[in-house]
Amino acid sequence: MQTIGRRAHIVNLDPAAEPTEYEFTIDIRDLISLQDVMEEMDLGPNGGLIYCFEFLLNNLDWLDEEIGEYNDEYLIFDCPGQIELYTHIPVLPTIVRHLTGQLNFNLCATYLLEAPFIVDNSKFFSGALSAMSAMILLELPHINILSKVDLIKDEVSRKRLKRFLNPDPLLLAQQDEDYNPKFAKLNKLIANLVDDFGMVQFLPLDCSKESDSIATILSYIDDVTQWSESQEPKEPKDEFEIEDED
């Protein structure tokens, strides 16, 4: 995968996803697909998604077998965005425990929020609470990312966005004039919760050519997963090999 400058494999765990620019090395749709479940079980999208993951949990040996030949390589697990899979029914936490406990994976959770969505304080707090929920339940090293920053073109919005990267929740709650006054106490309590947690920070993901945000995010992930330490050192070239190349 040239985007991150290393050989990597995408493990698709979204039974509704379609490959775009990058192909999936491992695809849950080879086991079960949302479209088939909706048609055969007469379920809606959410019910069908839950059914797909319950089916996967009952067939984790399939996932183990698919991962088997790549377990020493760099894997990117692409997961659905539906928050209920992380909270209401702890499907993904169960899969995480299986990967770390049974397959000895070093994992880092990257939680993406779209930057165009975080345009005001109330939406920021909504996203921050969702990120905190996933962070607590997954029990993994966790990085929050504001994606699609490159889609925000006007300078005013880009400057406004900066205050959400390393936010002061109490200050954001005080500055928001759009809150309904009757919710002031609730808003203050939410701000205090986010502030007390003290771990809600975001890295920007800007996919424009001049941005180095991907390299920055990757360095954070490498640090928490100890990726570099797990790589076999390359044999140094001897003097004769160097002379031959010259």
VEXDREN-2710 file (C-alpha; in Angstrom, 1 decimal):
% VEXDREN-2710
k/r/px/py/pz
1/MET/0.0/0.0/0.0
2/GLN/1.9/3.1/-1.3
3/THR/-0.2/5.6/0.8
4/ILE/1.5/4.6/4.0
5/GLY/4.8/3.6/2.4
6/ARG/4.9/-0.1/3.5
7/ARG/3.4/-3.4/2.5
8/ALA/0.0/-3.7/4.3
9/HIS/-3.2/-5.8/4.0
10/ILE/-6.7/-4.6/4.5
11/VAL/-9.0/-6.9/6.5
12/ASN/-12.5/-5.9/5.8
13/LEU/-14.9/-6.5/8.7
14/ASP/-17.8/-4.5/7.3
15/PRO/-20.2/-6.9/5.6
16/ALA/-21.7/-3.9/3.6
17/ALA/-18.5/-2.4/2.3
18/GLU/-17.3/-2.4/-1.3
19/PRO/-13.6/-2.2/-2.2
20/THR/-12.7/1.1/-3.9
21/GLU/-9.1/2.1/-4.6
22/TYR/-7.6/-0.7/-2.4
23/GLU/-8.6/-4.3/-2.6
24/PHE/-9.3/-6.3/0.5
25/THR/-6.9/-9.1/1.3
26/ILE/-9.4/-10.6/3.7
27/ASP/-13.1/-9.9/3.3
28/ILE/-15.9/-10.8/5.7
29/ARG/-18.2/-11.0/2.7
30/ASP/-16.5/-14.2/1.7
31/LEU/-18.1/-15.6/4.9
32/ILE/-21.3/-13.6/5.0
33/SER/-22.6/-10.4/3.4
34/LEU/-25.2/-7.9/4.6
35/GLN/-27.1/-7.9/1.3
36/ASP/-27.6/-11.7/1.5
37/VAL/-28.7/-11.5/5.1
38/MET/-31.2/-8.8/4.4
39/GLU/-32.7/-10.7/1.5
40/GLU/-32.8/-14.1/3.1
41/MET/-33.7/-13.1/6.7
42/ASP/-36.0/-10.2/5.8
43/LEU/-34.0/-7.9/8.1
44/GLY/-33.2/-4.2/7.9
45/PRO/-29.6/-2.8/7.7
46/ASN/-29.0/-2.6/11.4
47/GLY/-30.6/-6.0/12.3
48/GLY/-28.7/-7.5/9.3
49/LEU/-25.4/-6.1/10.5
50/ILE/-25.9/-7.5/14.0
51/TYR/-26.7/-10.9/12.5
52/CYS/-23.6/-10.8/10.4
53/PHE/-21.4/-10.2/13.4
54/GLU/-23.1/-12.8/15.5
55/PHE/-22.4/-15.2/12.7
56/LEU/-18.7/-14.1/12.6
57/LEU/-18.4/-14.6/16.4
58/ASN/-19.6/-18.2/15.9
59/ASN/-17.1/-18.7/13.1
60/LEU/-13.9/-17.1/14.4
61/ASP/-12.0/-20.1/13.2
62/TRP/-12.7/-18.8/9.6
63/LEU/-11.0/-15.5/10.6
64/ASP/-8.1/-17.3/12.2
65/GLU/-7.5/-19.3/9.1
66/GLU/-7.7/-16.3/6.8
67/ILE/-5.3/-14.3/8.9
68/GLY/-3.0/-17.2/9.4
69/GLU/-0.6/-16.5/6.5
70/TYR/-0.5/-12.8/7.2
71/ASN/-0.1/-12.8/11.0
72/ASP/3.5/-11.4/10.8
73/GLU/2.5/-8.6/8.4
74/TYR/0.9/-5.2/8.8
75/LEU/-2.9/-5.5/8.9
76/ILE/-5.5/-2.8/8.8
77/PHE/-8.8/-3.9/10.1
78/ASP/-11.6/-1.8/8.5
79/CYS/-14.6/-1.9/10.8
80/PRO/-18.2/-0.6/10.5
81/GLY/-19.0/2.8/12.0
82/GLN/-22.2/1.8/13.8
83/ILE/-21.6/2.6/17.4
84/GLU/-23.9/-0.1/18.7
85/LEU/-21.4/-2.8/17.7
86/TYR/-19.0/-1.3/20.2
87/THR/-21.5/-0.5/23.0
88/HIS/-25.0/-2.1/23.0
89/ILE/-23.7/-5.5/21.8
90/PRO/-20.0/-5.8/22.5
91/VAL/-19.2/-7.6/19.3
92/LEU/-16.0/-5.8/18.3
93/PRO/-14.6/-5.8/21.9
94/THR/-15.0/-9.6/21.7
95/ILE/-13.2/-9.8/18.4
96/VAL/-10.4/-7.5/19.8
97/ARG/-9.9/-9.8/22.8
98/HIS/-9.7/-12.8/20.5
99/LEU/-7.1/-11.1/18.3
100/THR/-5.0/-10.0/21.2
101/GLY/-5.5/-13.1/23.5
102/GLN/-5.5/-15.9/21.0
103/LEU/-3.4/-14.6/18.1
104/ASN/-1.1/-12.3/20.1
105/PHE/-1.7/-9.2/18.0
106/ASN/-0.5/-5.8/19.0
107/LEU/-3.4/-3.6/18.1
108/CYS/-4.2/0.1/18.0
109/ALA/-7.7/1.5/17.7
110/THR/-8.1/4.5/15.4
111/TYR/-11.4/6.2/15.8
112/LEU/-12.4/8.4/12.9
113/LEU/-14.7/11.4/13.1
114/GLU/-15.3/13.4/9.9
115/ALA/-14.0/16.9/10.3
116/PRO/-16.9/18.5/8.3
117/PHE/-19.2/17.0/11.0
118/ILE/-17.3/18.7/13.8
119/VAL/-18.4/22.3/13.0
120/ASP/-19.8/23.3/16.3
121/ASN/-19.4/22.6/20.0
122/SER/-22.5/20.4/20.4
123/LYS/-21.4/18.0/17.6
124/PHE/-17.9/17.9/19.0
125/PHE/-19.2/16.8/22.4
126/SER/-21.4/14.2/20.7
127/GLY/-18.4/12.8/18.8
128/ALA/-16.1/13.0/21.8
129/LEU/-18.6/10.9/23.9
130/SER/-18.8/8.3/21.2
131/ALA/-15.0/8.2/21.0
132/MET/-14.7/7.8/24.7
133/SER/-17.2/5.0/24.7
134/ALA/-15.3/3.0/22.1
135/MET/-12.0/3.8/23.9
136/ILE/-13.2/2.4/27.2
137/LEU/-14.9/-0.7/25.7
138/LEU/-12.2/-1.8/23.3
139/GLU/-9.5/-1.5/26.0
140/LEU/-6.8/-0.8/23.4
141/PRO/-4.3/2.0/22.8
142/HIS/-6.5/4.5/21.1
143/ILE/-6.0/7.4/18.6
144/ASN/-8.8/9.7/17.7
145/ILE/-8.6/11.1/14.1
146/LEU/-10.5/14.0/12.4
147/SER/-10.7/12.7/8.9
148/LYS/-11.5/14.6/5.6
149/VAL/-9.8/17.8/6.9
150/ASP/-8.9/18.5/3.2
151/LEU/-12.6/18.9/2.4
152/ILE/-12.8/22.0/4.6
153/LYS/-11.7/24.8/2.2
154/ASP/-12.5/28.1/3.7
155/GLU/-10.0/29.6/6.1
156/VAL/-12.5/30.5/8.8
157/SER/-13.7/27.0/9.2
158/ARG/-10.2/25.6/9.2
159/LYS/-9.2/28.0/12.0
160/ARG/-12.3/27.0/13.9
161/LEU/-11.5/23.4/13.5
162/LYS/-8.1/23.8/15.2
163/ARG/-9.7/24.3/18.6
164/PHE/-11.1/20.7/18.5
165/LEU/-7.7/19.0/18.0
166/ASN/-6.5/19.5/21.5
167/PRO/-9.7/20.8/23.1
168/ASP/-10.5/22.5/26.4
169/PRO/-13.9/21.0/27.0
170/LEU/-14.8/23.5/29.8
171/LEU/-13.9/26.5/27.6
172/LEU/-15.9/25.1/24.6
173/ALA/-19.0/24.6/26.8
174/GLN/-18.7/28.2/28.0
175/GLN/-18.3/29.7/24.5
176/ASP/-21.2/27.9/22.9
177/GLU/-24.1/30.4/22.6
178/ASP/-26.3/28.0/20.7
179/TYR/-27.1/25.8/23.7
180/ASN/-30.6/25.9/25.0
181/PRO/-30.3/27.5/28.5
182/LYS/-32.4/24.8/30.1
183/PHE/-29.7/22.3/29.1
184/ALA/-26.9/24.4/30.6
185/LYS/-26.4/22.1/33.7
186/LEU/-26.3/19.0/31.5
187/ASN/-23.9/20.5/29.1
188/LYS/-21.6/21.5/31.9
189/LEU/-21.7/18.0/33.3
190/ILE/-20.8/16.5/29.9
191/ALA/-17.9/19.0/29.5
192/ASN/-16.6/18.1/33.0
193/LEU/-16.8/14.4/32.1
194/VAL/-14.8/14.9/28.9
195/ASP/-12.4/17.1/30.8
196/ASP/-11.9/14.7/33.7
197/PHE/-11.3/11.8/31.3
198/GLY/-8.4/14.0/29.9
199/MET/-7.7/11.8/26.8
200/VAL/-9.9/13.2/24.1
201/GLN/-7.5/14.6/21.6
202/PHE/-7.6/14.4/17.8
203/LEU/-5.0/14.1/15.0
204/PRO/-6.0/15.7/11.7
205/LEU/-6.1/13.5/8.6
206/ASP/-5.6/15.6/5.5
207/CYS/-5.2/13.6/2.3
208/SER/-4.0/16.5/0.1
209/LYS/-0.7/15.9/-1.5
210/GLU/1.2/18.5/0.5
211/SER/0.1/17.1/3.8
212/ASP/2.2/14.9/6.0
213/SER/-0.6/13.9/8.4
214/ILE/-0.7/10.3/7.3
215/ALA/3.0/9.9/8.2
216/THR/2.3/11.6/11.6
217/ILE/-0.6/9.3/12.4
218/LEU/1.3/6.2/11.3
219/SER/4.2/7.2/13.6
220/TYR/1.7/7.4/16.6
221/ILE/0.4/3.9/15.7
222/ASP/3.9/2.5/15.3
223/ASP/4.8/3.8/18.7
224/VAL/1.9/2.2/20.6
225/THR/2.1/-1.1/18.6
226/GLN/5.9/-1.3/18.7
227/TRP/5.9/-2.1/15.0
228/SER/9.5/-1.2/14.4
229/GLU/10.7/-3.3/17.3
230/SER/8.9/-6.4/15.9
231/GLN/10.7/-6.1/12.5
232/GLU/13.7/-8.3/11.8
233/PRO/16.8/-6.2/11.4
234/LYS/18.2/-6.0/7.9
235/GLU/21.7/-7.5/7.3
236/PRO/24.3/-4.7/6.8
237/LYS/26.0/-4.7/3.5
238/ASP/29.7/-5.6/3.6
239/GLU/32.4/-3.4/2.1
240/PHE/32.6/-5.4/-1.2
241/GLU/28.9/-5.2/-1.9
242/ILE/29.0/-1.4/-1.5
243/GLU/32.0/-1.1/-3.8
244/ASP/30.2/-3.3/-6.4
245/GLU/27.2/-1.0/-6.3
246/ASP/29.4/2.1/-6.9
END
